[in-house]
Amino acid sequence: MGLLATNKGKPMEGIMEQVRDGSTIRVYLLPDFQFVQVFVVGIQSPSMGRKAVVETVVETDLTSDDQNGNALAEPWAQLTSAQKLSVSAATVAEVSPDPFGREAKHFTEFRCLNRDVYIVLEGVDKFSNLIGSVYYPEGETAKDLALELVKNIVNAPRRGVQSSNDRFEVFYLDYRNQELVPYSQLRPIDASLSATPGLAQLYSLAFLKVPSLDDKFGTEAAQYWSEQTLGSSLQFKAVIEERDTSEGKIKGQGTDTCLVVTFFTEDPEDSINEAMLKDGLARLEKRMKWESNERKLMLNNFEECQEEAKTGWRGM
């Protein structure tokens, strides 16, 4: 697009001519007198839904003597009584607005419609729609429309953000973990970044119950795990026993699938799972009624390691 190539990253003055929803606007650019539709970068406002539409289609049957269907009448001749007129109505069902869709649209209209705004084009989406930042004046300052929508409508409680110390659950894109963050520390990001793959994968040790940091021996278990992995030059092989789609959310570690694994060292007979049982830093989970022969042998060995720790009064 020539407009984007010429003006990307540059503030462009315009008048907001239409608001389709809270984050989709139509702007009359000055001084070029050009209309453009812009999607506000970094957010997606609740949809305004769709009204029911009835389309009337007029079909005309003309008398024909030719096999190829050439009509006796002229193509644009006025309809006669000999011609049949059929009218069919194609109805598009109504779709209700999303929750807070009307509020988001009203928020943008009240502050920007028919007023001077500044547009900073950032790029296009996969449908070649322009996306960019939108700024509107408020007193002596310029407000970022995306930030104000996030604060008041899109990701806020029903009555909006009450304080800059209000906390929101944030999912990080790199390591896929999450935490509660004060609103004052939030900033909008480019929507395309949401597709960025994580740099780390969440794992948990198979067949074991490992104490949390708040439990007895939890600190010792975490320290042992750190020393054996982060503080070691050994290479490990992770054998995936199952995939858990819920554990990450429960443990506050994002929403990605958690891989339940057995960690083997360079010696295929030696695993971190077994070592933690021997030192009393974990306990075996309840065994399944049906187990494969290979898994049965491994779990029998794990039980022996657990009994060894209990006999030696080690750990848990």
N, C-alpha and C positions, 0 to 999 in steps of 0.2 A: 504494500500500500504506500502510495506516494506521500500521503499525509503523515503516516507514521515514520517513514524513513526521513522525512524532512524535519519533523518536530519532536521526535522521541526524546523524552526527558526534559523538554522545554515547556515552561508554563504558557498556556494559550488562554486568552481571554474569551469569554463567551457569555451568552444568556441562556439559562436553562429554560427550554421551551416545553418539555414534557417529562413527566415522571411515570414510568411504567410500573415499577415497584420500587422499594426502598433503595436498591442498588443498581437499577437500570434506568438510565436517563437519556434524553435527547437534548443536544445543546446546539445553539446557533452561534457558530464561531465568528469572532470579529478580528480583524476587519475583512476577512475573506467572504463573509456572508454565506457560510456553508453549514448545512445541517449534518451532524454526526450523532450516532448512538454509541454510548459508552457504558461499559460494565465497570462498576467500581472495583478496583483491584483489592484482593485479599479477603473479600467477604462474599457471601451469597445471602441476600435478604430473603425472608419468607415470601413465598409466591402469593400473588394476588388471585390465583385460580383462573377460571375461564367462565365467561357467561355463555348461556345456551344460545346457539346460532341456528337459524333456519335458512337454508339456501333453496331458492326456487329455481328449478330447472325446467325449461320449456323445450319439449320435443315436438317436432313437426313431421307428420307423415305425408309425403307428397305422392300423388299418383304418377306412375312411371310406365311407359310402354317399352322401354329399352331394357335388355337384360343386364346392362351394366349399371342400371339405377339412375340414369339421367332423367331429371324431372322435367315434366312438361312446362311447368311454370318457371319464370326467371328466378335465379337464386335468391334475389333480394325482393321479390314481389310480395305485395301485401297478402296476408293469409285470406283464403276464401272459405266459403261455407263447406266446400267439398273436402277441405283439408281437416285433418283431425288434430286436435290440440290436447296434449297430455301434460299435466303438471305434476311433478313429484317434488316432495319436500325432503331434503336431507338434513337431519337434525343432529347437531353436535351437543352432547350432553354437557350440562353445567358442572364445573368443578369448583368446590368451595375454596376460599382463600386459606392458606396455611395459618396456624396460630400466629398472631401478631403481624400478619401480612399487611392489614389495613393500617396498623399503628406505624409500621416501618415506612409505608408510602406517605402517610400523613406527615411523619417526621421530616422526610426529605422535601416534600412539597412546601411545608410551612417555612422552612429555612432557605430554600433555594429556588423554587418555581418563580419564573419571570424575574429573576434577579441575576446580577453579575456573579459569575463563578470563574474559577481558573481550573483548567484541565491539564494534567501532566500525563501524556500517553506513555504507557510502559510496554505495550506489546499487543499481541492478539491471542485469542484462545484457539482451540482446535477447530472451531467453526469460522475462523477469521473475523470474529467480532473484536472490536477495539476494547482494550481494558486499560484503565488508568486511574490515577488519583484525582480526587475532586476536592477543591477547597472553596469555602464560602466565607464571606466576611461576617464577623460578629464584633461590633464595636471597633476597636483598634487592632484586632487580631484576625488571623485567618484560621478557620477551623477545618480539620480534616474530616470529611464526611464519613469515611470508613471508621475512624476511631469513635466518632460520635454515635454512629449506629451500633457499634459493638457495645459501647458503654450504656446506651439507653434502650436498645431494642434487641439486637440479634442474639447476643450471648448473655444478656443480663436477666436478673430476676424480674418478675412481673412489674415491679415498681421501679426498675432501673437500678443502677449502681448507687448506693446510698453514701458510700465513702470510698476514697482511694485505697483504703485498707481492706475492702471486701475481697474475699479470696475465691479463686476459681480453680477447678481441676484442669491442669494443663498436661497434654500428652506430647512428649518430646519426639521429634521426628528422627533424631539420630540413633539414640539407644532405646527408643520406644518405652521409656519409663514415664512415670507421671508423678506429679506432686501438686499440692495446693499453693498457688502463687497469688500475692496481692495484685489487685487490678492495676496499681500504679506501675507495676513492672511489665505489663502486657503491651505488646506492639503488634500491629497487623503485619502479615507476611504475604508474599506472593502466593496465590492459590496453587500454582504449579508445584510448589514445594511439598504439598501434601502427598505427592506420589513418590517422593524421595525414599528409596529403600533404607531400612535401618542399618546401622553399622555393627550392631551386636545382636546376638540371638539369645533368648531366654532359655535356660536349662534348669532342670532339677534332677537330683539323684534318684534313680529308680529304686523302688522297693524299700526306701528308707524314710523314717521320720526323723528329721534333723531339727533340734531345738532352735527356736527363734532367738534373737539377740536378747530378748527380755526374759527368756527361760533360763533355768539352771543349766550350766555348761554350754549355753548358746554362744557366749563370747569365745570360749575355747574352741568350739566347733568351727566358728567363722575364722578364727586365727589359723587353725590347722589347715582349713581349705585354702586360705590365702597363701600360706607357706608352701603348700604342695603344688599350687598352680602358678599364681602370680610371681611367687618368689623362687621359682624353680626353672631350670633350663630344660627339663624333661619335655618330651613330646607326648601328647596324649591322643588317644583314639576314643571318640564318643560313639557308642553303639546305641542307636535309638530303640528304646523298648516300646514307647507309645508317644502319642501326641495329645497334649492337653490344651483345649481352646479356652479354658476358663481360669486356669491358675494364675496367669499373668494379671488379670483384672483383680482377682481376689488379693493378691500380694502387692498390689500397687505398682506393678511393673509393666504397664501398658496393656494392649489388647491383642498382641500377636500370639501365635501358638507357642506354647511352652513345650520344648522337647524333653521328654523324660528319658534319661540316659544312664548308662553305665560307663564310667570313665576308666579306661585301661591305660596303664603306663606302657613303656616300651616292651615290658614283659607281658605277654597276653594272658598270663595267669594271675597278674597282680592288678587290682583295681582300687581306685580311691574309695569306692563304696565299701569294699571289704575292709580297707585300712581303718575307716572311720568306725566301723562296727567293732574291730579289734580293740580300738582305744576307748570304746565306750562313749563315743561322741554322736552316736545315732542308734536308733532301734529299728528292727524290721517291721514293716507293715504286715497286716494280716494277709496270709497267703490265700491264693485262689484255690477253689476246689479242683479246677482243671489246669494243669500246667504241662507244657511240652517237656520231653525228657531232658533236653539241654537246659531249659530254665530250672527244672526240678533239681538237677545236679548243682547248679550255681546257687540256688536258694538254700539247699542243704548245707553247702559250704558256708554261706552267710550265717546260717543258724549256729554252726559250730563256732564261728568267730564271735558271735554275740554271747554265747555261753562262756567262751573263754574270757571275755571282758567281765561278765558277771562274776565268774569264779574268782578272778583276780581283783575284784572290787575297783575296776577302772571306770571312770566316767559315770555315766548315767546309771 
